[in-house]
Amino acid sequence: MRPLKTSVRKRKPFKLYPINQSALYKLTSPGKLYHVLDSEQEEIDSILGSNENYREFTLLEDYNPFSQKVTKRRLVQTPARKLRAIHERILKLLQRMEHPGYAHAGVKKRSYRSNAIAHEKSKAVATFDLSNFYGQVKSFHVNKFFSTQMNCVGDVSGILTALTTFRNCLPTGSPLSPLLALHSSRPMYDELNTLAEKHGLIFTCYVDDLTFSGDLIPLSLEREVKSVVRRHGHVINDKKTRIFTEKQPKHVTGTVIINNKVHVPYARIVSVRRLEAAINGEIDRYGFSEQKLMEKLAGVLNEASYLDPKFKHKALLARNSLSLK
């Protein structure tokens, strides 16, 4: 007998649509919004009337003994289960829309790696960081996106704004916030992109990271960037502004560009070496079990392999070692 053929279901290609073909576009009544969100009016009313839509907590400053880096203290707001489902539904709808070429966060098939790759052939790179970015994307920015760009009527824009903001700004712990921040800040990003084009530069954004690159970074760029973001209600973090010249390694969104190629940052390589040394008993384990150290090592190697294929074999060995435990 011939063996039965097993059919492999092909994944449908992910298609992007113009903004005017989005299910969220030009909603003319709350009823139509509830239908698009797969929700009943009673459920939305219950969420809007609740004071328990978010869990707010502080992530304390943390020192990683393996990367030897410090993570700063920050306030996080994560949506409760019912509201998170609404956020995920809105996110899914926004992800189907066409996005500007400079955007790399929250966009399907783009990432911090694609953000860096956009600049890897440039001689000079300038990076800027927006302070308290989500905190400065206010409710009126979000409302303007839904009313002006999405052309929704006033009460629909109001409901969507109330569902997606917390204390007059975007919540830091929602999966929707990166992409909603992009669209709500689109006028600012478009102006920054126009500024880059004026100087013959490439511009990309990855949430609060702004990157410009080209043959030469003009002396006026920092002042002009500050002027644009200030006009849109944001502030540049001066401590994180960096200008990299042709011969320097260029640090861009969790990567480093050396000789026109994206590489794994040295801090991540240090993490791998120190985790391996801890597992082998060569240095302090800092209270972590061998299993936990191996999980950490697998995670770091997996991230490294995403940037550089030469780490793939080590990442596979680390995952296999975990599965044997």
C-alpha positions, 0 to 999 in steps of 0.5 A, spaced: 500 500 500 502 507 498 503 511 504 498 516 505 500 523 503 500 528 509 497 535 507 501 541 510 497 547 511 500 553 508 500 559 512 496 565 508 501 570 507 500 576 511 497 582 507 497 589 509 492 594 507 491 601 506 489 605 513 482 606 509 481 598 509 482 597 516 476 595 520 477 600 525 477 606 519 471 611 519 467 607 524 460 611 525 457 608 531 459 605 538 455 599 536 459 598 530 465 599 534 463 593 539 462 589 533 469 590 530 472 588 537 468 582 538 464 585 544 458 586 547 456 593 549 455 591 557 462 588 557 465 595 554 461 599 559 463 594 565 470 595 563 470 603 562 466 603 569 471 599 573 477 602 577 481 595 576 483 595 569 490 595 571 495 592 575 500 597 577 507 595 580 514 598 580 520 594 577 526 595 582 533 597 579 536 591 578 544 589 577 545 583 572 551 580 575 553 576 568 552 582 563 554 586 569 549 591 567 544 595 571 536 596 569 533 602 572 527 602 576 521 603 572 513 603 573 509 598 569 501 598 568 499 592 565 492 591 563 487 586 567 485 580 563 478 583 559 482 589 558 488 586 555 483 582 550 481 588 548 488 591 547 490 585 543 484 585 538 486 592 537 493 591 536 491 585 531 487 590 527 492 595 527 498 590 525 494 589 518 495 596 516 501 599 512 506 602 516 511 607 514 518 604 512 522 608 518 517 604 523 520 597 526 517 596 533 510 593 534 510 592 526 510 585 523 516 582 520 520 588 523 524 588 529 530 591 533 534 587 528 531 590 522 532 597 525 539 596 526 540 593 519 537 599 516 543 603 518 549 598 517 552 601 511 552 608 513 558 611 515 556 615 521 550 614 525 546 619 530 542 616 536 537 619 540 532 617 546 525 620 548 525 621 555 518 617 558 516 616 552 509 612 553 508 618 559 508 623 554 503 620 549 497 623 552 490 621 551 489 627 546 494 624 541 491 617 541 484 621 540 487 625 535 489 618 531 482 615 532 479 621 530 483 624 524 487 618 521 482 613 522 476 618 521 472 615 527 466 619 529 467 623 536 464 618 541 467 612 538 474 615 538 472 617 545 471 610 547 477 607 544 481 612 547 478 611 554 480 603 553 487 604 551 490 609 555 491 610 563 491 616 567 491 620 561 497 617 557 499 610 554 500 604 559 507 601 559 505 594 560 500 593 554 502 589 548 498 595 544 502 601 546 508 600 542 504 600 535 499 605 538 504 610 540 507 609 533 500 612 530 499 617 535 506 620 534 506 619 527 506 627 525 512 627 529 515 621 526 513 624 519 517 630 521 523 627 523 523 623 517 522 629 513 528 632 517 532 626 515 531 627 508 533 634 508 540 632 510 540 626 505 540 621 511 536 615 513 531 615 519 528 609 523 524 609 530 524 603 535 519 606 540 523 611 544 529 610 540 531 615 534 536 613 529 539 617 523 545 615 519 548 617 512 555 619 510 555 625 515 551 627 521 550 635 520 552 639 526 545 642 526 542 635 527 541 635 534 538 642 535 533 640 529 531 634 532 530 637 539 526 642 536 521 637 532 520 633 538 519 639 543 514 641 538 510 635 539 510 635 547 516 630 547 523 631 550 530 628 548 534 624 554 541 628 553 545 623 556 543 618 551 545 622 545 550 619 541 554 620 535 558 615 532 563 616 526 565 612 521 571 608 524 567 607 531 563 601 533 555 604 532 550 602 538 543 601 535 537 598 539 541 592 542 546 591 537 553 594 535 554 595 527 562 594 526 565 594 519 558 595 516 555 589 519 550 588 525 553 584 530 552 581 537 553 587 543 559 585 547 555 585 553 551 579 551 558 576 549 560 577 556 553 574 559 555 568 555 562 567 558 560 568 565 554 564 565 558 558 562 563 560 567 558 560 573 555 553 570 562 550 570 563 552 577 569 557 575 565 563 578 560 565 583 553 563 581 549 568 585 544 564 588 542 561 582 541 554 581 544 550 575 537 549 572 536 557 572 543 558 569 542 554 564 535 557 562 538 564 562 544 561 558 539 558 553 535 565 553 542 569 551 544 565 546 537 564 543 537 572 542 545 572 540 543 567 534 537 572 532 543 577 530 549 572 528 548 565 525 554 563 528 551 562 535 545 558 532 549 551 534 551 553 541 543 556 542 541 549 539 546 545 544 543 549 550 536 548 548 537 541 548 541 540 554 535 544 558 530 538 554 534 533 557 534 535 564 
